[in-house]
Amino acid sequence: MSIRHGLLALLERGQMYGYQLRAAFEESTGSTWPLNIGQVYTTLSRLERDGLVRPLPESEAGQRPYEITDAGRADLALWFATPISRTDRPRDELAIKLALALTTPGVDVRSVVQAQRSATMRALQELTRLKYGSDRPEDLPWRLVLDSMVFQAEAEVRWLDHCETSLVRHQPGVPAPPPRPGVAEASAAARWTDEEARR
């Protein structure tokens, strides 16, 4: 999970100090990934060093709020616009990204969902091609790993479809997204492409 971008997204809502950021992060993510206050302040120090946030004068209670800079907004916008890579995801950054996108001003959540769905479908097709590229007995361990990755990608596509449906249901007046090919069709298409290539 990118704590860095999570804090930037929270600061886009307004100025906050460390304990407020920790509470807002845990509230936004349903306390699924709790932060300790040390992580918050270490990350704020790095963000300040990189020019993405700036500290403000301390309050009478001794709390120092931070605000996001223009460079921080640009970095945050790039993060929201860039699909998460499946190669390095120790926590479900995508789920947190969408939770924060829903509450961050100016973010087109449907575009975030659609960009991720397209990237995941491409990954699913590539994984399926790799899986059917060899059927030697000695390749079984590799194919089982690929199976795991395929199942995760299929589940992600189904969840993103659910997210799109939920967005339409909770935003009256927003037109429903056009029908899309299902996971099964995408997997079948990838298998057919691979089988054709082997002929």
Backbone as CSV, one residue per row, in Angstrom:
resi,resn,N_x,N_y,N_z,CA_x,CA_y,CA_z,C_x,C_y,C_z
1,MET,0.847,-1.194,0.000,0.000,0.000,0.000,0.877,1.236,0.000
2,SER,0.536,2.218,-0.796,1.255,3.481,-0.845,0.715,4.401,0.245
3,ILE,1.356,4.365,1.400,0.965,5.274,2.484,1.178,6.711,2.025
4,ARG,2.243,6.909,1.261,2.566,8.231,0.715,1.371,8.826,-0.032
5,HIS,0.820,8.060,-0.955,-0.298,8.577,-1.743,-1.589,8.618,-0.929
6,GLY,-1.724,7.708,0.014,-2.885,7.768,0.896,-2.923,9.076,1.681
7,LEU,-1.762,9.491,2.210,-1.713,10.751,2.959,-1.938,11.952,2.042
8,LEU,-1.379,11.895,0.835,-1.622,12.988,-0.110,-3.109,13.113,-0.430
9,ALA,-3.775,11.966,-0.623,-5.210,11.989,-0.922,-5.993,12.601,0.237
10,LEU,-5.588,12.283,1.459,-6.280,12.842,2.619,-6.025,14.346,2.739
11,LEU,-4.800,14.773,2.455,-4.486,16.204,2.534,-5.165,16.997,1.427
12,GLU,-5.545,16.335,0.341,-6.301,17.028,-0.707,-7.658,17.485,-0.168
13,ARG,-8.150,16.810,0.854,-9.420,17.225,1.473,-9.248,18.510,2.281
14,GLY,-8.041,18.732,2.821,-7.792,19.904,3.650,-6.606,19.665,4.572
15,GLN,-6.210,20.709,5.283,-5.062,20.619,6.185,-5.344,19.650,7.324
16,MET,-4.337,18.851,7.684,-4.472,17.922,8.811,-3.114,17.741,9.472
17,TYR,-3.145,17.383,10.752,-1.913,16.999,11.426,-1.880,15.477,11.551
18,GLY,-0.775,14.959,12.069,-0.509,13.517,12.041,-1.614,12.628,12.564
19,TYR,-2.115,12.912,13.758,-3.137,12.041,14.337,-4.444,12.103,13.549
20,GLN,-4.746,13.285,13.003,-5.941,13.394,12.147,-5.774,12.546,10.889
21,LEU,-4.580,12.571,10.310,-4.317,11.776,9.107,-4.456,10.288,9.391
22,ARG,-3.911,9.851,10.519,-4.023,8.428,10.855,-5.488,8.029,11.029
23,ALA,-6.256,8.841,11.755,-7.666,8.529,11.975,-8.444,8.537,10.663
24,ALA,-8.173,9.524,9.804,-8.887,9.620,8.532,-8.527,8.459,7.605
25,PHE,-7.251,8.038,7.625,-6.829,6.905,6.804,-7.563,5.647,7.231
26,GLU,-7.591,5.396,8.538,-8.244,4.182,9.023,-9.753,4.235,8.790
27,GLU,-10.336,5.400,8.903,-11.766,5.535,8.614,-12.049,5.270,7.135
28,SER,-11.198,5.805,6.256,-11.400,5.638,4.815,-11.259,4.188,4.371
29,THR,-10.412,3.438,5.050,-10.141,2.056,4.632,-10.805,1.034,5.543
30,GLY,-11.730,1.472,6.385,-12.425,0.547,7.265,-11.515,-0.106,8.280
31,SER,-10.417,0.558,8.651,-9.430,0.040,9.612,-8.839,-1.300,9.184
32,THR,-8.908,-1.585,7.877,-8.355,-2.843,7.390,-6.844,-2.837,7.479
33,TRP,-6.225,-1.683,7.227,-4.774,-1.562,7.273,-4.409,-0.451,8.246
34,PRO,-4.371,-0.757,9.563,-4.085,0.290,10.534,-2.655,0.819,10.386
35,LEU,-2.504,2.111,10.612,-1.193,2.762,10.570,-0.764,3.096,11.980
36,ASN,0.536,2.989,12.248,1.008,3.545,13.512,1.452,4.978,13.255
37,ILE,1.445,5.782,14.286,1.702,7.212,14.121,3.116,7.469,13.624
38,GLY,4.042,6.561,13.947,5.410,6.692,13.451,5.464,6.631,11.931
39,GLN,4.680,5.720,11.335,4.618,5.627,9.869,4.106,6.933,9.271
40,VAL,3.120,7.522,9.925,2.523,8.762,9.415,3.563,9.876,9.400
41,TYR,4.271,10.069,10.534,5.222,11.177,10.611,6.463,10.938,9.761
42,THR,6.901,9.689,9.658,8.032,9.382,8.772,7.667,9.700,7.331
43,THR,6.441,9.309,6.934,5.992,9.565,5.561,5.829,11.063,5.325
44,LEU,5.283,11.787,6.292,5.146,13.245,6.153,6.510,13.917,5.975
45,SER,7.515,13.434,6.711,8.864,14.002,6.574,9.397,13.798,5.167
46,ARG,9.163,12.623,4.611,9.637,12.352,3.245,8.864,13.185,2.227
47,LEU,7.565,13.304,2.442,6.755,14.126,1.530,7.201,15.585,1.570
48,GLU,7.526,16.074,2.774,8.012,17.451,2.896,9.360,17.595,2.192
49,ARG,10.243,16.619,2.401,11.561,16.644,1.752,11.418,16.697,0.224
50,ASP,10.420,15.956,-0.302,10.219,15.885,-1.751,9.378,17.043,-2.297
51,GLY,8.961,17.961,-1.417,8.205,19.128,-1.867,6.748,18.843,-2.181
52,LEU,6.209,17.724,-1.662,4.828,17.351,-1.970,3.834,17.844,-0.918
53,VAL,4.335,18.139,0.288,3.512,18.768,1.334,4.356,19.862,1.983
54,ARG,3.678,20.754,2.695,4.414,21.772,3.455,3.803,21.850,4.849
55,PRO,4.664,22.019,5.872,4.148,22.181,7.232,3.635,23.601,7.438
56,LEU,2.652,23.735,8.282,2.081,25.040,8.635,2.455,25.355,10.081
57,PRO,2.236,26.566,10.525,2.575,26.904,11.921,1.819,26.021,12.913
58,GLU,2.487,25.748,14.014,1.866,24.921,15.048,0.660,25.627,15.662
59,SER,-0.302,24.798,16.068,-1.462,25.334,16.777,-1.074,25.628,18.220
60,GLU,-2.003,26.236,18.969,-1.726,26.513,20.386,-1.517,25.233,21.167
61,ALA,-2.092,24.137,20.688,-1.929,22.845,21.363,-0.636,22.145,20.950
62,GLY,0.158,22.790,20.091,1.430,22.203,19.690,1.333,21.230,18.527
63,GLN,0.178,21.210,17.854,0.013,20.306,16.705,0.371,21.066,15.431
64,ARG,1.177,20.396,14.569,1.599,21.033,13.320,0.834,20.415,12.154
65,PRO,-0.096,21.188,11.558,-0.810,20.656,10.400,0.057,20.735,9.142
66,TYR,-0.334,19.942,8.146,0.335,19.936,6.845,-0.696,20.214,5.763
67,GLU,-0.202,20.761,4.655,-1.068,20.928,3.490,-0.341,20.409,2.255
68,ILE,-1.119,19.979,1.271,-0.559,19.452,0.032,-0.109,20.615,-0.853
69,THR,0.975,20.422,-1.593,1.466,21.440,-2.523,0.967,21.120,-3.934
70,ASP,1.226,22.036,-4.866,0.860,21.774,-6.265,1.595,20.549,-6.794
71,ALA,2.859,20.389,-6.404,3.617,19.198,-6.823,2.989,17.937,-6.233
72,GLY,2.495,18.039,-5.008,1.814,16.903,-4.379,0.533,16.553,-5.106
73,ARG,-0.205,17.560,-5.547,-1.444,17.311,-6.304,-1.134,16.623,-7.633
74,ALA,-0.048,17.062,-8.278,0.332,16.438,-9.552,0.734,14.984,-9.338
75,ASP,1.476,14.715,-8.259,1.891,13.346,-7.952,0.688,12.475,-7.632
76,LEU,-0.259,13.032,-6.885,-1.479,12.298,-6.528,-2.322,12.008,-7.770
77,ALA,-2.446,13.010,-8.652,-3.225,12.812,-9.879,-2.611,11.711,-10.738
78,LEU,-1.282,11.680,-10.811,-0.599,10.633,-11.577,-0.868,9.262,-10.971
79,TRP,-0.864,9.173,-9.647,-1.125,7.899,-8.963,-2.537,7.410,-9.273
80,PHE,-3.515,8.322,-9.187,-4.890,7.929,-9.477,-5.062,7.528,-10.942
81,ALA,-4.288,8.122,-11.822,-4.429,7.845,-13.261,-3.675,6.598,-13.717
82,THR,-2.763,6.086,-12.889,-1.910,4.960,-13.276,-2.426,3.671,-12.654
83,PRO,-2.749,2.651,-13.463,-3.193,1.369,-12.900,-2.121,0.755,-11.989
84,ILE,-2.578,0.083,-10.952,-1.673,-0.594,-10.023,-1.102,-1.829,-10.702
85,SER,0.184,-2.034,-10.575,0.826,-3.221,-11.139,0.537,-4.424,-10.267
86,ARG,0.276,-5.561,-10.895,0.053,-6.789,-10.128,1.355,-7.398,-9.651
87,THR,2.494,-6.860,-10.109,3.776,-7.476,-9.771,4.232,-7.160,-8.360
88,ASP,3.681,-6.099,-7.744,4.147,-5.726,-6.412,2.985,-5.128,-5.633
89,ARG,2.221,-5.995,-4.998,1.056,-5.525,-4.257,0.966,-6.256,-2.917
90,PRO,1.792,-5.838,-1.918,1.770,-6.530,-0.633,0.433,-6.394,0.099
91,ARG,-0.266,-5.279,-0.109,-1.610,-5.087,0.415,-2.494,-4.734,-0.771
92,ASP,-3.787,-4.769,-0.553,-4.663,-4.484,-1.686,-4.743,-2.977,-1.901
93,GLU,-3.747,-2.459,-2.578,-3.681,-1.030,-2.839,-4.852,-0.562,-3.682
94,LEU,-5.339,-1.428,-4.556,-6.454,-1.034,-5.416,-7.702,-0.723,-4.598
95,ALA,-8.018,-1.581,-3.625,-9.202,-1.342,-2.796,-9.077,-0.026,-2.041
96,ILE,-7.882,0.246,-1.503,-7.672,1.497,-0.771,-7.745,2.675,-1.739
97,LYS,-7.154,2.500,-2.932,-7.167,3.574,-3.934,-8.596,3.977,-4.280
98,LEU,-9.475,2.991,-4.492,-10.863,3.310,-4.834,-11.608,3.924,-3.652
99,ALA,-11.321,3.435,-2.443,-11.967,4.018,-1.263,-11.586,5.493,-1.125
100,LEU,-10.311,5.795,-1.366,-9.868,7.183,-1.265,-10.357,8.019,-2.448
101,ALA,-10.423,7.401,-3.632,-10.900,8.136,-4.808,-12.330,8.624,-4.609
102,LEU,-13.139,7.829,-3.912,-14.535,8.203,-3.668,-14.663,9.462,-2.812
103,THR,-13.651,9.727,-1.986,-13.761,10.849,-1.052,-12.749,11.953,-1.337
104,THR,-12.026,11.850,-2.470,-11.043,12.881,-2.824,-11.648,13.805,-3.875
105,PRO,-11.692,15.106,-3.609,-12.311,16.035,-4.567,-11.646,15.971,-5.936
106,GLY,-12.490,16.019,-6.968,-11.990,16.119,-8.334,-11.568,14.820,-8.996
107,VAL,-11.728,13.678,-8.325,-11.317,12.405,-8.917,-12.508,11.764,-9.622
108,ASP,-12.325,11.389,-10.885,-13.353,10.676,-11.642,-13.218,9.189,-11.318
109,VAL,-14.003,8.722,-10.360,-13.850,7.351,-9.855,-14.120,6.328,-10.950
110,ARG,-15.122,6.599,-11.809,-15.413,5.645,-12.881,-14.231,5.495,-13.826
111,SER,-13.506,6.571,-14.083,-12.326,6.480,-14.941,-11.231,5.655,-14.276
112,VAL,-11.083,5.815,-12.955,-10.101,5.011,-12.220,-10.455,3.534,-12.342
113,VAL,-11.747,3.216,-12.155,-12.208,1.824,-12.241,-11.995,1.279,-13.654
114,GLN,-12.369,2.048,-14.654,-12.268,1.574,-16.038,-10.813,1.375,-16.469
115,ALA,-9.916,2.286,-16.059,-8.499,2.129,-16.404,-7.929,0.866,-15.775
116,GLN,-8.303,0.612,-14.515,-7.801,-0.589,-13.850,-8.381,-1.848,-14.482
117,ARG,-9.659,-1.800,-14.837,-10.296,-2.969,-15.450,-9.610,-3.325,-16.768
118,SER,-9.315,-2.328,-17.594,-8.634,-2.575,-18.868,-7.254,-3.183,-18.641
119,ALA,-6.521,-2.637,-17.675,-5.182,-3.158,-17.381,-5.255,-4.591,-16.861
120,THR,-6.245,-4.875,-16.017,-6.376,-6.227,-15.462,-6.793,-7.219,-16.528
121,MET,-7.673,-6.818,-17.453,-8.060,-7.705,-18.549,-6.861,-8.032,-19.446
122,ARG,-6.021,-7.033,-19.713,-4.816,-7.296,-20.513,-3.899,-8.275,-19.792
123,ALA,-3.737,-8.079,-18.492,-2.903,-8.991,-17.705,-3.484,-10.400,-17.705
124,LEU,-4.804,-10.506,-17.588,-5.468,-11.811,-17.587,-5.237,-12.543,-18.904
125,GLN,-5.359,-11.843,-20.000,-5.137,-12.474,-21.305,-3.696,-12.941,-21.460
126,GLU,-2.745,-12.137,-20.992,-1.336,-12.530,-21.083,-1.034,-13.732,-20.193
127,LEU,-1.587,-13.731,-18.981,-1.387,-14.868,-18.081,-1.969,-16.145,-18.676
128,THR,-3.141,-16.029,-19.300,-3.776,-17.201,-19.904,-2.939,-17.725,-21.062
129,ARG,-2.377,-16.826,-21.866,-1.488,-17.269,-22.956,-0.272,-17.996,-22.403
130,LEU,0.314,-17.465,-21.340,1.475,-18.120,-20.728,1.113,-19.506,-20.195
131,LYS,-0.053,-19.575,-19.568,-0.481,-20.843,-18.967,-0.606,-21.946,-20.011
132,TYR,-1.145,-21.618,-21.185,-1.354,-22.627,-22.219,-0.170,-22.732,-23.181
133,GLY,0.936,-22.068,-22.844,2.120,-22.124,-23.693,2.890,-23.419,-23.559
134,SER,2.667,-24.156,-22.494,3.390,-25.417,-22.299,2.538,-26.342,-21.450
135,ASP,2.577,-27.634,-21.798,1.831,-28.622,-21.001,2.737,-29.774,-20.575
136,ARG,4.045,-29.511,-20.483,4.967,-30.552,-20.024,4.762,-30.793,-18.537
137,PRO,4.892,-32.064,-18.090,4.702,-32.354,-16.657,5.609,-31.519,-15.757
138,GLU,6.852,-31.267,-16.201,7.777,-30.502,-15.354,7.383,-29.027,-15.212
139,ASP,6.417,-28.578,-16.038,5.951,-27.191,-15.947,4.782,-27.024,-14.978
140,LEU,4.345,-28.111,-14.355,3.174,-28.037,-13.475,3.326,-26.996,-12.363
141,PRO,4.465,-26.933,-11.648,4.557,-25.904,-10.587,4.347,-24.493,-11.131
142,TRP,4.956,-24.200,-12.285,4.797,-22.880,-12.894,3.361,-22.634,-13.304
143,ARG,2.704,-23.674,-13.842,1.308,-23.491,-14.256,0.402,-23.253,-13.053
144,LEU,0.715,-23.896,-11.923,-0.087,-23.673,-10.708,0.070,-22.230,-10.217
145,VAL,1.283,-21.698,-10.308,1.494,-20.296,-9.949,0.696,-19.398,-10.888
146,LEU,0.753,-19.708,-12.178,-0.015,-18.928,-13.147,-1.512,-19.039,-12.874
147,ASP,-1.972,-20.258,-12.505,-3.393,-20.430,-12.151,-3.783,-19.470,-11.039
148,SER,-2.939,-19.381,-10.015,-3.228,-18.481,-8.899,-3.362,-17.044,-9.387
149,MET,-2.448,-16.633,-10.257,-2.481,-15.271,-10.772,-3.700,-15.035,-11.660
150,VAL,-4.073,-16.059,-12.449,-5.262,-15.949,-13.298,-6.511,-15.797,-12.434
151,PHE,-6.621,-16.631,-11.391,-7.803,-16.560,-10.524,-7.886,-15.201,-9.829
152,GLN,-6.752,-14.674,-9.399,-6.764,-13.360,-8.753,-7.215,-12.280,-9.735
153,ALA,-6.719,-12.359,-10.969,-7.115,-11.370,-11.975,-8.599,-11.480,-12.299
154,GLU,-9.106,-12.721,-12.429,-10.541,-12.912,-12.698,-11.387,-12.346,-11.569
155,ALA,-10.947,-12.591,-10.339,-11.690,-12.065,-9.190,-11.655,-10.537,-9.184
156,GLU,-10.521,-9.967,-9.559,-10.424,-8.509,-9.585,-11.360,-7.915,-10.628
157,VAL,-11.441,-8.543,-11.805,-12.350,-8.043,-12.845,-13.794,-8.094,-12.351
158,ARG,-14.171,-9.198,-11.708,-15.547,-9.299,-11.181,-15.808,-8.222,-10.129
159,TRP,-14.805,-7.968,-9.268,-14.971,-6.955,-8.234,-15.073,-5.562,-8.853
160,LEU,-14.276,-5.284,-9.885,-14.353,-3.982,-10.549,-15.701,-3.797,-11.235
161,ASP,-16.253,-4.885,-11.817,-17.601,-4.823,-12.393,-18.613,-4.462,-11.301
162,HIS,-18.453,-5.078,-10.148,-19.333,-4.789,-9.011,-19.192,-3.321,-8.588
163,CYS,-17.946,-2.816,-8.566,-17.721,-1.409,-8.203,-18.439,-0.479,-9.173
164,GLU,-18.347,-0.771,-10.477,-19.026,0.065,-11.476,-20.532,0.057,-11.256
165,THR,-21.092,-1.119,-11.007,-22.523,-1.229,-10.762,-22.921,-0.450,-9.511
166,SER,-22.090,-0.550,-8.469,-22.379,0.167,-7.221,-22.333,1.672,-7.428
167,LEU,-21.379,2.138,-8.238,-21.289,3.574,-8.512,-22.543,4.082,-9.211
168,VAL,-23.039,3.302,-10.176,-24.260,3.695,-10.892,-25.446,3.713,-9.935
169,ARG,-25.528,2.689,-9.083,-26.654,2.573,-8.162,-26.668,3.722,-7.143
170,HIS,-25.481,4.181,-6.734,-25.405,5.210,-5.695,-25.216,6.614,-6.238
171,GLN,-25.196,6.759,-7.572,-25.113,8.083,-8.169,-26.251,8.234,-9.171
172,PRO,-27.418,8.655,-8.710,-28.568,8.785,-9.605,-28.248,9.693,-10.789
173,GLY,-28.769,9.310,-11.948,-28.572,10.119,-13.142,-27.332,9.763,-13.930
174,VAL,-26.477,8.893,-13.378,-25.277,8.470,-14.103,-25.650,7.281,-14.971
175,PRO,-25.417,7.350,-16.288,-25.799,6.230,-17.159,-25.000,4.972,-16.847
176,ALA,-25.638,3.836,-17.007,-24.960,2.552,-16.759,-23.865,2.351,-17.795
177,PRO,-22.745,1.701,-17.385,-21.679,1.441,-18.355,-22.145,0.457,-19.410
178,PRO,-21.569,0.527,-20.633,-21.962,-0.421,-21.679,-21.574,-1.838,-21.310
179,PRO,-22.274,-2.848,-21.859,-21.916,-4.228,-21.551,-20.488,-4.512,-21.981
180,ARG,-19.810,-5.332,-21.185,-18.423,-5.681,-21.476,-18.297,-7.192,-21.561
181,PRO,-17.273,-7.668,-22.279,-17.070,-9.112,-22.303,-16.731,-9.605,-20.907
182,GLY,-17.244,-10.752,-20.555,-17.001,-11.308,-19.235,-15.626,-11.934,-19.121
183,VAL,-15.279,-12.304,-17.898,-13.992,-12.931,-17.631,-13.853,-14.236,-18.407
184,ALA,-14.926,-15.021,-18.436,-14.849,-16.308,-19.134,-14.559,-16.108,-20.613
185,GLU,-15.214,-15.111,-21.222,-14.979,-14.847,-22.642,-13.547,-14.384,-22.883
186,ALA,-13.020,-13.553,-21.974,-11.648,-13.076,-22.137,-10.655,-14.226,-22.029
187,SER,-10.892,-15.123,-21.058,-10.002,-16.268,-20.911,-10.091,-17.179,-22.120
188,ALA,-11.310,-17.389,-22.627,-11.481,-18.240,-23.797,-10.796,-17.626,-25.008
189,ALA,-10.917,-16.307,-25.162,-10.281,-15.633,-26.293,-8.770,-15.757,-26.208
190,ALA,-8.227,-15.622,-25.005,-6.785,-15.749,-24.845,-6.335,-17.168,-25.157
191,ARG,-7.118,-18.176,-24.728,-6.760,-19.576,-25.021,-6.814,-19.829,-26.517
192,TRP,-7.858,-19.311,-27.189,-7.999,-19.526,-28.625,-6.826,-18.903,-29.367
193,THR,-6.436,-17.664,-28.963,-5.296,-16.993,-29.601,-4.039,-17.820,-29.453
194,ASP,-3.846,-18.373,-28.246,-2.636,-19.157,-28.007,-2.656,-20.445,-28.807
195,GLU,-3.822,-21.094,-28.883,-3.914,-22.348,-29.637,-3.683,-22.097,-31.123
196,GLU,-4.202,-20.968,-31.622,-3.975,-20.625,-33.022,-2.490,-20.396,-33.300
197,ALA,-1.820,-19.763,-32.327,-0.402,-19.472,-32.514,0.438,-20.738,-32.545
198,ARG,-0.030,-21.807,-31.854,0.748,-23.050,-31.826,0.518,-23.912,-33.047
199,ARG,-0.501,-23.617,-33.830,-0.799,-24.448,-35.013,0.156,-24.179,-36.153
